[in-house]
Structures are given as structure tokens and as C-alpha cells.
Amino acid sequence: MPAAELNTATVSAKSAISAVLPAAGVGLVLNDGVSVSQIREEIKKRKEEKEPAEPVASSDTKASVTQTVAESATEAEAAVEAESTAETEIIEAVEPYMPEEKPRYLMGVGTPVNILEAVYRGIDLFDCVMPSRNARHGHLFTWAGIRNLNNAKYILDDQPIDEACGCPVCQNYSRAYLHHLFKANEMLGMRLAVMHNIYFYNTLLEKIRFALDQGQFEAFYRQHRESLALRI
């Protein structure tokens, strides 16, 4: 298409979208309503509200407070905090402008706890290479947390990857065997790990759907948001 015609088509498309989006209650861009810059300002504002400026204190006081907080923080809280990224802030800022009657798709997400947090904020669909890619590096997701089967502590561990998992890998092979496969650079290790992670993700989404259908997602979310983020 010639450049002049392309520009004309682009302007026409923008005009059409500008006319449709406000009526649909979206209006994120291309109209006189909410713009991308406004969304960014909203995210920044929310972040500032969540992280108020620290009061001025002496270095000794700050050191004492820091030490107290570090000693009282649990491993689960630290893991959840590590998973808290800009992703959730963006979802919270954008979600009110998304049409309720349409599916919400989040591209490239994510870890099990990322998915749980996103569903909690109204997201419906996901796609990500993480289950297979991480599996090929020995990182396996379980209901108790994330295992790195490259670690030496699994050399003699005859337990399944996840005792609560019903996949063929967990039913037939031990953590020690997969650890050996990865250390020996055997392709079978990657294949078994991928099988487990994909099974786990399918089961996770199945349980999320069931909890939503039963009106029990809040309890499901509270039960698993900490354990899924743990590094074990």
C-alpha cells in the first residue's frame, strides 16, 4: 500500500477506535479519555501510596529497626514479597478500565504465584514458556514451592518431586534420579521435568477454575499464595 494510502487508513482506523472505545467503557488511548501517560501516573501514585517516605531517624535507630524487621520476617513473607513486581501494580491500574464482559488476557505470565495473583485481580487467560523453559534448567514447580533439582541436597533424596502431584513423573521417579540426569546432561531429565511442570500448571488452573465455580477462590488464594512462591 502506498504511504499516502497507509497514513489515511491509519487515521481512519484511529478515528473508528476512538469512537468505539469510549462507548465500551475502555478509553485507554486514542481518545479524550484516559491515556497511557495517565495510567503511568496512576501506577506511580499507587506505588508512592504503598511506600510512604521514611521518617528521619538516626543511623542507630534505622539499624535497630532494620534488624528487628529482618528477624521477625518469615520465609513465606519474604518469598511473596520477592514475587511482588510492577506486574500487579499495572494490573490494578488498568483493570478498572477493562470491559467486564470480555476475557482478560495477560501475555507472558508467569510463575504459579504470578498466575494466582493475576486471577485474583481479574485476569482470565495466560501464556508463557516458563513451565517448559524453567524445567529444562532443573527448576520445578510444586505445591510446596519451587525446587532446583541441580542442588546437591537432592543427590540421595528418594522422594518424588511433589508428594501431592499425580503426574507420571512424580509417581515413578525420585528427586535423586532427576538430579542425576541433570548432572549427567541426559536429555531424559529435561523431558521428565517438562512433563511435570506442564502437568502441574494444568492442575493449578483446573483447581483455580473449580474454586471460582464454587465461590471459594478467596480461600484458595490465601491458602497457596505463600507456599507457591517459596524456594525450597
BAMI-355165 format. One record per residue (C-alpha): chain; residue in three letters; x, z, y; residue number from 1. Coordinates in steps of 0.05 Angstrom, whole numbers. Example, Ala and Ser with C-alpha at 12.3 -4.5 7.8 and 13.67 -1.06 7.14 Angstrom:
% BAMI-355165
+---+-----+--------+--------+--------+-----+
! c !   r !   east !     up !  north !   k !
+---+-----+--------+--------+--------+-----+
! A ! ala !    246 !    156 !    -90 !   1 !
! A ! ser !    273 !    143 !    -21 !   2 !
+---+-----+--------+--------+--------+-----+
//
This chain:
% BAMI-355165
+---+-----+--------+--------+--------+-----+
! c !   r !   east !     up !  north !   k !
+---+-----+--------+--------+--------+-----+
! A ! met !      0 !      0 !      0 !   1 !
! A ! pro !     28 !    -18 !     69 !   2 !
! A ! ala !     50 !     41 !    112 !   3 !
! A ! ala !     -6 !     30 !    164 !   4 !
! A ! glu !    -59 !     30 !    110 !   5 !
! A ! leu !    -28 !     91 !     76 !   6 !
! A ! asn !    -29 !    130 !    142 !   7 !
! A ! thr !   -101 !    110 !    153 !   8 !
! A ! ala !   -120 !    132 !     83 !   9 !
! A ! thr !    -84 !    198 !     91 !  10 !
! A ! val !   -121 !    213 !    157 !  11 !
! A ! ser !   -187 !    195 !    124 !  12 !
! A ! ala !   -173 !    240 !     65 !  13 !
! A ! lys !   -155 !    298 !    111 !  14 !
! A ! ser !   -218 !    288 !    150 !  15 !
! A ! ala !   -260 !    287 !     87 !  16 !
! A ! ile !   -227 !    350 !     61 !  17 !
! A ! ser !   -235 !    385 !    128 !  18 !
! A ! ala !   -309 !    371 !    125 !  19 !
! A ! val !   -317 !    395 !     53 !  20 !
! A ! leu !   -274 !    458 !     50 !  21 !
! A ! pro !   -310 !    499 !    104 !  22 !
! A ! ala !   -376 !    485 !     70 !  23 !
! A ! ala !   -347 !    510 !      5 !  24 !
! A ! gly !   -322 !    573 !     38 !  25 !
! A ! val !   -249 !    557 !     26 !  26 !
! A ! gly !   -218 !    532 !     90 !  27 !
! A ! leu !   -145 !    549 !     75 !  28 !
! A ! val !   -116 !    488 !    110 !  29 !
! A ! leu !   -135 !    422 !    144 !  30 !
! A ! asn !   -190 !    453 !    186 !  31 !
! A ! asp !   -201 !    500 !    245 !  32 !
! A ! gly !   -209 !    560 !    198 !  33 !
! A ! val !   -154 !    597 !    160 !  34 !
! A ! ser !    -86 !    563 !    160 !  35 !
! A ! val !    -25 !    572 !    116 !  36 !
! A ! ser !     10 !    609 !    173 !  37 !
! A ! gln !    -48 !    657 !    177 !  38 !
! A ! ile !    -43 !    670 !    103 !  39 !
! A ! arg !     31 !    685 !    111 !  40 !
! A ! glu !     16 !    733 !    168 !  41 !
! A ! glu !    -36 !    767 !    125 !  42 !
! A ! ile !     14 !    776 !     68 !  43 !
! A ! lys !     66 !    803 !    117 !  44 !
! A ! lys !     15 !    851 !    146 !  45 !
! A ! arg !     -5 !    877 !     78 !  46 !
! A ! lys !     67 !    887 !     58 !  47 !
! A ! glu !     80 !    927 !    122 !  48 !
! A ! glu !     19 !    970 !    108 !  49 !
! A ! lys !     43 !    985 !     38 !  50 !
! A ! glu !    114 !   1000 !     62 !  51 !
! A ! pro !    109 !   1043 !    125 !  52 !
! A ! ala !    173 !   1056 !    163 !  53 !
! A ! glu !    211 !   1118 !    141 !  54 !
! A ! pro !    213 !   1176 !    190 !  55 !
! A ! val !    281 !   1191 !    219 !  56 !
! A ! ala !    318 !   1242 !    178 !  57 !
! A ! ser !    388 !   1266 !    167 !  58 !
! A ! ser !    432 !   1235 !    114 !  59 !
! A ! asp !    430 !   1300 !     74 !  60 !
! A ! thr !    354 !   1302 !     75 !  61 !
! A ! lys !    349 !   1229 !     55 !  62 !
! A ! ala !    398 !   1240 !     -3 !  63 !
! A ! ser !    358 !   1301 !    -26 !  64 !
! A ! val !    292 !   1263 !    -24 !  65 !
! A ! thr !    321 !   1203 !    -59 !  66 !
! A ! gln !    349 !   1246 !   -115 !  67 !
! A ! thr !    283 !   1283 !   -124 !  68 !
! A ! val !    243 !   1218 !   -128 !  69 !
! A ! ala !    293 !   1188 !   -177 !  70 !
! A ! glu !    289 !   1249 !   -222 !  71 !
! A ! ser !    213 !   1251 !   -221 !  72 !
! A ! ala !    201 !   1176 !   -233 !  73 !
! A ! thr !    182 !   1158 !   -304 !  74 !
! A ! glu !    209 !   1098 !   -342 !  75 !
! A ! ala !    139 !   1067 !   -344 !  76 !
! A ! glu !    131 !   1073 !   -268 !  77 !
! A ! ala !    199 !   1041 !   -257 !  78 !
! A ! ala !    182 !    983 !   -303 !  79 !
! A ! val !    115 !    970 !   -268 !  80 !
! A ! glu !    149 !    972 !   -200 !  81 !
! A ! ala !    201 !    922 !   -223 !  82 !
! A ! glu !    145 !    874 !   -242 !  83 !
! A ! ser !    111 !    882 !   -175 !  84 !
! A ! thr !    131 !    819 !   -136 !  85 !
! A ! ala !    106 !    776 !    -80 !  86 !
! A ! glu !     61 !    743 !   -131 !  87 !
! A ! thr !      8 !    798 !   -129 !  88 !
! A ! glu !     11 !    801 !    -53 !  89 !
! A ! ile !     -2 !    727 !    -48 !  90 !
! A ! ile !    -60 !    730 !    -97 !  91 !
! A ! glu !    -91 !    788 !    -59 !  92 !
! A ! ala !    -85 !    750 !      7 !  93 !
! A ! val !   -112 !    683 !    -20 !  94 !
! A ! glu !   -165 !    707 !    -69 !  95 !
! A ! pro !   -219 !    724 !    -17 !  96 !
! A ! tyr !   -219 !    651 !      6 !  97 !
! A ! met !   -225 !    621 !    -65 !  98 !
! A ! pro !   -294 !    598 !    -88 !  99 !
! A ! glu !   -323 !    647 !   -138 ! 100 !
! A ! glu !   -359 !    595 !   -179 ! 101 !
! A ! lys !   -295 !    556 !   -197 ! 102 !
! A ! pro !   -237 !    573 !   -244 ! 103 !
! A ! arg !   -175 !    602 !   -211 ! 104 !
! A ! tyr !   -110 !    571 !   -238 ! 105 !
! A ! leu !    -42 !    604 !   -228 ! 106 !
! A ! met !     16 !    557 !   -245 ! 107 !
! A ! gly !     79 !    581 !   -278 ! 108 !
! A ! val !     58 !    652 !   -294 ! 109 !
! A ! gly !     84 !    692 !   -328 ! 110 !
! A ! thr !    103 !    756 !   -366 ! 111 !
! A ! pro !     47 !    793 !   -403 ! 112 !
! A ! val !     42 !    844 !   -347 ! 113 !
! A ! asn !     42 !    787 !   -295 ! 114 !
! A ! ile !    -18 !    757 !   -330 ! 115 !
! A ! leu !    -53 !    824 !   -335 ! 116 !
! A ! glu !    -43 !    837 !   -260 ! 117 !
! A ! ala !    -67 !    767 !   -242 ! 118 !
! A ! val !   -130 !    773 !   -284 ! 119 !
! A ! tyr !   -143 !    840 !   -250 ! 120 !
! A ! arg !   -142 !    802 !   -184 ! 121 !
! A ! gly !   -189 !    747 !   -206 ! 122 !
! A ! ile !   -145 !    693 !   -238 ! 123 !
! A ! asp !   -173 !    655 !   -298 ! 124 !
! A ! leu !   -122 !    603 !   -322 ! 125 !
! A ! phe !    -46 !    604 !   -332 ! 126 !
! A ! asp !     10 !    561 !   -359 ! 127 !
! A ! cys !     83 !    579 !   -368 ! 128 !
! A ! val !    144 !    563 !   -410 ! 129 !
! A ! met !    162 !    637 !   -413 ! 130 !
! A ! pro !    137 !    653 !   -484 ! 131 !
! A ! ser !    180 !    598 !   -516 ! 132 !
! A ! arg !    238 !    598 !   -467 ! 133 !
! A ! asn !    249 !    673 !   -469 ! 134 !
! A ! ala !    241 !    673 !   -545 ! 135 !
! A ! arg !    298 !    624 !   -553 ! 136 !
! A ! his !    342 !    675 !   -517 ! 137 !
! A ! gly !    320 !    732 !   -562 ! 138 !
! A ! his !    271 !    764 !   -513 ! 139 !
! A ! leu !    207 !    781 !   -550 ! 140 !
! A ! phe !    143 !    809 !   -521 ! 141 !
! A ! thr !    107 !    866 !   -558 ! 142 !
! A ! trp !     51 !    915 !   -544 ! 143 !
! A ! ala !    104 !    969 !   -534 ! 144 !
! A ! gly !    145 !    928 !   -486 ! 145 !
! A ! ile !    199 !    874 !   -484 ! 146 !
! A ! arg !    253 !    872 !   -537 ! 147 !
! A ! asn !    321 !    838 !   -530 ! 148 !
! A ! leu !    340 !    825 !   -602 ! 149 !
! A ! asn !    411 !    810 !   -582 ! 150 !
! A ! asn !    424 !    884 !   -572 ! 151 !
! A ! ala !    468 !    919 !   -622 ! 152 !
! A ! lys !    416 !    973 !   -635 ! 153 !
! A ! tyr !    377 !    923 !   -678 ! 154 !
! A ! ile !    434 !    910 !   -728 ! 155 !
! A ! leu !    404 !    956 !   -781 ! 156 !
! A ! asp !    333 !    961 !   -755 ! 157 !
! A ! asp !    287 !    942 !   -813 ! 158 !
! A ! gln !    223 !    949 !   -772 ! 159 !
! A ! pro !    181 !    889 !   -753 ! 160 !
! A ! ile !    187 !    861 !   -683 ! 161 !
! A ! asp !    120 !    893 !   -666 ! 162 !
! A ! glu !     86 !    941 !   -714 ! 163 !
! A ! ala !     19 !    925 !   -681 ! 164 !
! A ! cys !     26 !    850 !   -688 ! 165 !
! A ! gly !     -6 !    809 !   -744 ! 166 !
! A ! cys !     36 !    746 !   -737 ! 167 !
! A ! pro !     72 !    718 !   -798 ! 168 !
! A ! val !    139 !    735 !   -768 ! 169 !
! A ! cys !    123 !    809 !   -760 ! 170 !
! A ! gln !     92 !    811 !   -829 ! 171 !
! A ! asn !    153 !    782 !   -864 ! 172 !
! A ! tyr !    217 !    793 !   -824 ! 173 !
! A ! ser !    254 !    851 !   -793 ! 174 !
! A ! arg !    286 !    861 !   -725 ! 175 !
! A ! ala !    354 !    865 !   -760 ! 176 !
! A ! tyr !    343 !    797 !   -794 ! 177 !
! A ! leu !    325 !    763 !   -728 ! 178 !
! A ! his !    384 !    798 !   -694 ! 179 !
! A ! his !    430 !    769 !   -748 ! 180 !
! A ! leu !    400 !    699 !   -739 ! 181 !
! A ! phe !    412 !    700 !   -664 ! 182 !
! A ! lys !    484 !    726 !   -672 ! 183 !
! A ! ala !    497 !    672 !   -724 ! 184 !
! A ! asn !    468 !    619 !   -678 ! 185 !
! A ! glu !    418 !    599 !   -732 ! 186 !
! A ! met !    361 !    556 !   -705 ! 187 !
! A ! leu !    313 !    594 !   -751 ! 188 !
! A ! gly !    320 !    654 !   -705 ! 189 !
! A ! met !    294 !    615 !   -645 ! 190 !
! A ! arg !    237 !    585 !   -686 ! 191 !
! A ! leu !    213 !    653 !   -712 ! 192 !
! A ! ala !    219 !    684 !   -643 ! 193 !
! A ! val !    178 !    628 !   -611 ! 194 !
! A ! met !    125 !    636 !   -665 ! 195 !
! A ! his !    119 !    710 !   -650 ! 196 !
! A ! asn !    116 !    703 !   -574 ! 197 !
! A ! ile !     63 !    648 !   -576 ! 198 !
! A ! tyr !     21 !    689 !   -625 ! 199 !
! A ! phe !     28 !    750 !   -580 ! 200 !
! A ! tyr !      6 !    712 !   -518 ! 201 !
! A ! asn !    -54 !    683 !   -554 ! 202 !
! A ! thr !    -73 !    752 !   -578 ! 203 !
! A ! leu !    -64 !    782 !   -509 ! 204 !
! A ! leu !   -110 !    731 !   -477 ! 205 !
! A ! glu !   -160 !    739 !   -534 ! 206 !
! A ! lys !   -162 !    814 !   -521 ! 207 !
! A ! ile !   -169 !    804 !   -446 ! 208 !
! A ! arg !   -228 !    757 !   -456 ! 209 !
! A ! phe !   -261 !    807 !   -504 ! 210 !
! A ! ala !   -250 !    865 !   -454 ! 211 !
! A ! leu !   -281 !    823 !   -398 ! 212 !
! A ! asp !   -341 !    805 !   -442 ! 213 !
! A ! gln !   -351 !    878 !   -460 ! 214 !
! A ! gly !   -343 !    902 !   -388 ! 215 !
! A ! gln !   -282 !    943 !   -409 ! 216 !
! A ! phe !   -226 !    906 !   -374 ! 217 !
! A ! glu !   -211 !    963 !   -325 ! 218 !
! A ! ala !   -196 !   1009 !   -384 ! 219 !
! A ! phe !   -155 !    954 !   -419 ! 220 !
! A ! tyr !   -115 !    942 !   -356 ! 221 !
! A ! arg !   -100 !   1016 !   -346 ! 222 !
! A ! gln !    -80 !   1023 !   -420 ! 223 !
! A ! his !    -30 !    966 !   -423 ! 224 !
! A ! arg !     -2 !    953 !   -352 ! 225 !
! A ! glu !     55 !   1003 !   -361 ! 226 !
! A ! ser !     74 !    991 !   -434 ! 227 !
! A ! leu !     75 !    915 !   -428 ! 228 !
! A ! ala !    128 !    919 !   -372 ! 229 !
! A ! leu !    175 !    966 !   -409 ! 230 !
! A ! arg !    244 !    943 !   -431 ! 231 !
! A ! ile !    253 !    973 !   -500 ! 232 !
+---+-----+--------+--------+--------+-----+
//
